[in-house]
Amino acid sequence: MRKCAAKKAVRCVKSTSGYGGFMPLYNHLKEYRAKINVNQHEMGQLVGVSRQTISQIERGDYSPSVTLALKIAKVFEVPVEAIFTYEEEPEEEK
């Protein structure tokens, strides 16, 4: 199984996209939530999703839609790239 080379508290999303079940999408949602002192339930209410969805995003089990990612960024008044980043990993030699 291929794993993300993720840094502390940064998550990588597993995806069924064309990347062989792996999409290096990292997020800093938990850190941003802590900055404004809101819990997962409150964050979900702010953007119109459940607490479970916020939890799944933070754990890297769910990749948010573009619309949801933009709503989350708007809450924090930062560009979406400040919270979500995509980094391609170098091709592994076969």
N, C-alpha and C positions, 0 to 999 in steps of 0.2 A: 504494500500500500504506500502510495506517495504522500508525503506530509509537507506542510508549509514550513518554510523557514521563518516562522513568525517571531516577532519580538515580543517582549513582555506586554501583556494586556492588549495585544493586537491580534485580531482574528483573521483567519483565512477561510473563505467560503468554499465548500464543496459544491460543485455544480454538475448538472447533467448537460452542460453546454458542449460545444465542440472541442473542449479541452480535455478529453479523456476522463471526464468525471471530476475535474479539478480546475478551479478558476481562482487565481491568486487575488482575491478581493479582500483587503484589510480594512478594519474599522476601528475607530476610537470613540465609539458611542458611549461606552461606560464612563470613560474619562470626562467627556463633555457633560454627561448627565450629572456627574459628581460636582462639576464646576457650578452648576445652577441649582444644586441640591434638590433634585427631583428623583423619585423612585421610578421603577419600571411602569407601574400602573399609571402614575401621573404623566409620564412620557407618552405612553400609549394614548391617553386621553388628549394630549396636546396635538397629536398627529393623526388621530382617528383609527388606531389599531389596538389590539389587545396587549396586555402585559406579556402574554406568552410570545407574541410576535417580537416585541422588543427584546425579550430574553433570547430568542432564537437568533436574532440578528447579532447580538453581543457575543453569543457563543460561536458564531460562524456557521450555524446550521441552516440559515435562511438568508438569501440574498434579496434585499428589498428592491421593489420596482423603482424605476427612475423617479416617478411621482413621489413615492414615499421617501426616497433619499433626499429629494429636494425639500419636502415638508420638514424633515428632520433638520436639515441644514438651516432652514428659515427660522426654526425655533431658537437656534444658537446664534443666528445672525452671522454665519460664516459660509464660505463657499462649500459646496458639497465635497470638494476634494480635500477639505480639512478633516472631514470625518471618514470618508470612504476613499480608498486608494486602490488602484489596480496596478500590479507590478508583474510583468512577465518574467518568468524564471528562465535562465539560459537552457538551451536544449541539452539534454543529457546524451552523452556518447553511447552508442549502441554496441 
